[in-house]
Amino acid sequence: MNEEYMTIVMGLIMHGGNAKGLAFTAIQEAKEGKFDEAEKLLKESNKELLEAHHTQTEMLTQEAQGQKTEINLYMVHAQDHLMNAITFKDLATEIIEQEKRIQKLEAK
């Protein structure tokens, strides 16, 4: 396993972790009624996911060209982090929309 491989793995973990953390903070902001800030945080989360997606796309392209990617526990862990971040961000988007509805109803 070379340094370039570990840089890729750590990048996926880092961007996934950042995306999930931003989405979590977005939920907290929404709960306080700060919907503009929540939306901003979700956009930042999306940017982090996009960075990770670019890395995945590059890996898939290399694989399609016959350059095999080493699959080990590090890569599985990195992909797991990323998939969890994507799921969490999608769920955060839904939770924020529900929070908007709840706060609107409570204001009546």
C-alpha positions in Angstrom: 0.0 0.0 0.0 1.6 3.3 -1.1 1.3 6.8 0.2 -0.9 7.9 -2.8 -3.4 5.2 -2.0 -3.6 6.2 1.7 -4.0 9.8 0.7 -7.0 8.8 -1.4 -8.5 6.8 1.4 -8.0 9.5 4.0 -9.4 12.1 1.6 -12.6 10.0 1.3 -12.9 9.7 5.1 -12.1 13.3 5.6 -14.6 14.7 3.1 -17.3 12.2 4.3 -16.7 13.2 7.9 -16.8 16.9 7.1 -20.0 16.4 5.1 -21.7 14.5 7.8 -20.6 17.0 10.5 -21.9 20.0 8.5 -25.2 18.2 7.9 -25.5 17.5 11.6 -24.8 21.2 12.4 -27.4 22.2 9.8 -30.0 20.2 11.7 -29.1 22.0 15.0 -29.3 25.4 13.3 -32.8 24.5 11.9 -34.0 23.5 15.3 -33.1 27.0 16.5 -35.0 28.5 13.5 -31.9 29.5 11.7 -32.9 28.1 8.3 -30.7 30.3 6.2 -27.7 29.1 8.1 -28.9 25.5 7.9 -29.2 25.8 4.1 -25.7 27.3 3.9 -24.3 24.4 5.9 -26.1 21.9 3.6 -24.5 23.5 0.6 -21.1 23.2 2.3 -21.9 19.6 3.0 -22.7 19.0 -0.7 -19.3 20.6 -1.6 -17.5 18.1 0.6 -19.5 15.2 -0.9 -18.7 16.5 -4.4 -15.0 16.5 -3.6 -15.2 12.8 -2.5 -17.3 12.0 -5.6 -14.6 13.4 -7.8 -12.1 11.0 -6.2 -14.5 8.1 -6.6 -15.1 9.0 -10.3 -11.4 9.1 -10.9 -11.0 5.7 -9.3 -13.8 4.3 -11.4 -12.3 5.7 -14.5 -9.0 4.1 -13.8 -10.7 0.8 -13.0 -12.5 1.0 -16.3 -9.2 1.5 -18.1 -7.8 -1.6 -16.5 -5.9 -0.1 -13.6 -7.0 -2.2 -10.7 -7.7 -0.5 -7.3 -6.5 -2.3 -4.2 -9.5 -3.2 -2.1 -8.7 -3.6 1.6 -10.2 -2.7 4.9 -9.0 0.9 4.6 -10.9 1.4 1.4 -14.0 -0.4 2.7 -13.9 1.9 5.7 -13.5 5.0 3.6 -16.4 4.0 1.3 -18.5 3.2 4.4 -17.8 6.7 5.8 -18.8 8.3 2.5 -22.0 6.3 2.0 -23.0 7.1 5.6 -22.3 10.8 5.0 -24.4 10.8 1.8 -27.3 9.1 3.6 -27.0 11.4 6.6 -27.0 14.6 4.5 -30.1 13.4 2.6 -31.8 12.7 5.9 -30.7 16.1 7.3 -32.4 17.7 4.3 -35.6 16.0 5.1 -35.4 16.8 8.8 -34.8 20.4 8.1 -37.9 20.6 5.8 -39.9 18.9 8.6 -38.5 21.4 11.1 -39.7 24.3 8.9 -43.2 22.8 8.8 -43.3 22.2 12.5 -42.1 25.7 13.4 -44.6 27.3 10.9 -47.4 25.3 12.5 -46.3 26.2 16.0 -46.2 29.9 15.0 -49.9 29.9 14.1 
